[in-house]
Amino acid sequence: MKSDLLVEVGQRIRACREALGTSQEDFAREAGVERSFYGKIERGTQNVSLETLARIATALKADFGDLLKGLPIEEPKA
C-alpha cells in the first residue's frame, strides 16, 4: 500500500530530476542508488532513509528541507 507521504516525496523528487533533464538511470548512478530502488522511491512504493534522501537532495542540487517542506502529516496507524 502506498503512503500519501511517500508518493508526495517521490513526486517532488521526480519533478526536480526531470527539471534537470536527467534520466532515472543516470540520476540514480549520480546519487549512488540502485536504479530499480530509485524508481520505487519516485513511485512512492519504497520508504527511503534520511541518508539516502540526503544523497538524492545533493545530487538534485536541492535543499534537503525543501523536499520535505509542507508535507502532510499522517496519523500513526493503530
Backbone bond lengths (Angstrom), bond angles and torsions (degrees), N, CA, C in turn:
res aa  C-N    CA-C-N  psi(-1)  N-CA   C-N-CA  omega(-1)  CA-C   N-CA-C  phi
1 M - - - 1.452 - - 1.530 109.87 -
2 K 1.297 116.32 132.14 1.449 121.24 -179.65 1.527 109.76 -79.89
3 S 1.300 114.97 140.59 1.451 122.30 173.50 1.518 108.26 -92.16
4 D 1.330 117.20 137.48 1.466 120.22 177.61 1.521 110.70 -58.01
5 L 1.310 116.37 -36.33 1.458 121.83 179.51 1.533 110.76 -63.67
6 L 1.325 117.18 -47.27 1.462 121.04 179.54 1.526 111.67 -64.55
7 V 1.326 115.99 -38.73 1.469 120.32 178.96 1.526 110.07 -64.14
8 E 1.317 116.85 -44.72 1.465 120.64 -179.49 1.522 111.46 -63.34
9 V 1.323 117.69 -44.66 1.464 120.71 178.26 1.530 109.54 -62.23
10 G 1.315 116.98 -44.30 1.457 120.78 178.82 1.518 112.51 -60.11
11 Q 1.327 116.81 -40.51 1.467 120.67 178.99 1.526 111.20 -65.76
12 R 1.317 116.12 -38.95 1.464 119.90 178.46 1.529 110.77 -65.13
13 I 1.322 115.34 -43.39 1.466 119.89 179.44 1.521 109.91 -63.57
14 R 1.325 116.96 -45.63 1.468 120.60 179.87 1.534 110.99 -59.99
15 A 1.322 116.90 -44.08 1.466 120.35 -179.41 1.530 110.90 -60.85
16 C 1.313 117.13 -42.10 1.465 121.16 178.36 1.526 110.92 -65.14
17 R 1.335 116.20 -44.11 1.474 119.87 179.85 1.520 110.48 -62.53
18 E 1.332 116.88 -44.74 1.458 120.29 -179.36 1.523 111.22 -64.94
19 A 1.341 117.11 -34.44 1.462 120.63 177.37 1.529 110.89 -63.73
20 L 1.325 115.95 -29.20 1.468 120.56 176.21 1.529 111.68 -78.45
21 G 1.341 116.80 -14.04 1.462 121.09 -179.29 1.515 113.40 73.37
22 T 1.330 116.36 30.08 1.459 122.09 -176.17 1.525 110.48 -108.57
23 S 1.321 116.68 140.60 1.463 120.68 176.50 1.527 109.72 -72.80
24 Q 1.321 115.91 160.13 1.470 120.38 176.21 1.519 110.48 -57.08
25 E 1.303 116.26 -44.51 1.465 120.68 -176.79 1.528 111.55 -62.44
26 D 1.323 116.32 -48.62 1.467 119.57 179.74 1.520 111.20 -65.06
27 F 1.323 116.22 -40.90 1.459 119.31 -178.88 1.521 111.19 -66.58
28 A 1.316 117.32 -43.83 1.465 120.53 179.85 1.528 110.10 -58.33
29 R 1.305 116.61 -42.10 1.463 120.82 177.69 1.524 110.23 -61.24
30 E 1.339 116.57 -45.22 1.467 121.99 179.46 1.533 111.51 -60.69
31 A 1.327 116.31 -38.32 1.469 121.34 -177.83 1.529 112.46 -84.46
32 G 1.331 117.04 -8.98 1.458 120.60 -179.47 1.515 113.02 74.27
33 V 1.345 115.15 36.54 1.461 121.77 -178.12 1.527 108.25 -125.20
34 E 1.315 117.59 140.50 1.467 122.07 175.54 1.529 108.85 -58.69
35 R 1.332 117.71 135.26 1.464 121.61 -175.08 1.520 113.35 -58.32
36 S 1.323 117.97 -43.09 1.470 119.14 -178.77 1.532 110.85 -67.35
37 F 1.323 117.21 -36.71 1.465 121.79 175.75 1.521 109.81 -63.96
38 Y 1.336 115.89 -44.13 1.455 120.47 179.42 1.533 111.17 -61.61
39 G 1.317 117.07 -41.93 1.469 120.38 178.20 1.515 111.53 -59.00
40 K 1.326 116.93 -38.40 1.464 120.76 177.96 1.522 111.31 -66.79
41 I 1.326 116.48 -34.93 1.469 119.79 177.09 1.522 109.31 -63.13
42 E 1.321 117.18 -46.76 1.466 120.51 179.94 1.524 111.98 -62.51
43 R 1.327 117.00 -35.02 1.471 120.30 -179.97 1.525 112.39 -80.42
44 G 1.324 117.44 -9.67 1.462 120.76 179.34 1.509 113.75 78.74
45 T 1.329 116.82 21.90 1.463 120.20 -179.79 1.524 111.82 -105.20
46 Q 1.324 116.52 -1.33 1.464 121.39 -178.14 1.523 109.84 -128.23
47 N 1.326 115.63 124.07 1.452 119.47 173.75 1.530 107.66 -69.89
48 V 1.305 116.86 150.63 1.461 120.95 -175.13 1.524 109.01 -129.94
49 S 1.322 115.57 139.04 1.464 119.87 178.50 1.531 109.64 -73.99
50 L 1.315 115.20 160.66 1.464 119.66 176.62 1.528 110.65 -62.50
51 E 1.307 116.74 -36.46 1.461 121.25 179.04 1.534 110.76 -61.92
52 T 1.320 116.43 -46.50 1.467 120.38 179.07 1.519 110.49 -66.59
53 L 1.320 116.83 -41.30 1.463 120.30 178.47 1.529 110.64 -61.93
54 A 1.316 117.21 -37.45 1.467 120.83 177.21 1.522 110.78 -64.97
55 R 1.345 117.68 -40.67 1.476 120.34 177.55 1.526 110.62 -64.41
56 I 1.327 116.10 -39.58 1.465 120.39 178.82 1.526 109.87 -64.87
57 A 1.327 117.15 -45.97 1.468 120.85 179.28 1.523 110.88 -59.31
58 T 1.322 116.63 -42.48 1.466 120.87 178.80 1.527 110.58 -61.83
59 A 1.316 117.10 -45.47 1.463 121.07 179.43 1.531 111.28 -64.98
60 L 1.335 116.74 -32.04 1.468 121.33 177.61 1.526 111.96 -76.97
61 K 1.345 115.54 -12.54 1.465 121.10 -172.73 1.529 109.01 59.92
62 A 1.338 114.55 38.70 1.460 122.01 -178.07 1.520 109.21 -114.95
63 D 1.305 115.91 155.16 1.452 121.36 175.04 1.524 108.51 -75.47
64 F 1.317 115.57 127.08 1.465 121.65 -179.35 1.527 110.62 -51.67
65 G 1.317 116.87 -45.97 1.464 121.86 -178.22 1.519 112.57 -63.27
66 D 1.338 117.10 -35.09 1.463 119.83 -179.65 1.523 112.21 -65.44
67 L 1.337 117.01 -29.86 1.469 119.60 177.69 1.523 111.17 -66.58
68 L 1.334 116.35 -25.84 1.463 120.96 -174.98 1.528 113.84 -106.63
69 K 1.309 117.31 -13.69 1.456 122.64 -175.02 1.529 112.33 -57.67
70 G 1.334 115.44 128.98 1.457 121.10 174.89 1.516 116.00 74.34
71 L 1.329 117.23 13.82 1.467 119.73 179.99 1.530 110.42 -67.48
72 P 1.316 116.73 146.90 1.468 119.21 177.15 1.529 110.11 -67.84
73 I 1.299 115.77 140.01 1.456 120.00 178.17 1.519 108.14 -94.28
74 E 1.331 114.96 125.72 1.458 119.87 -179.28 1.512 109.42 -93.96
75 E 1.306 115.69 139.77 1.460 121.34 175.73 1.521 108.64 -73.36
76 P 1.337 116.53 139.93 1.470 119.20 177.14 1.530 110.07 -60.89
77 K 1.321 114.82 142.36 1.472 119.65 178.16 1.502 109.22 -86.45
78 A 1.305 115.77 134.85 1.471 120.50 -178.02 1.512 111.17 -78.00
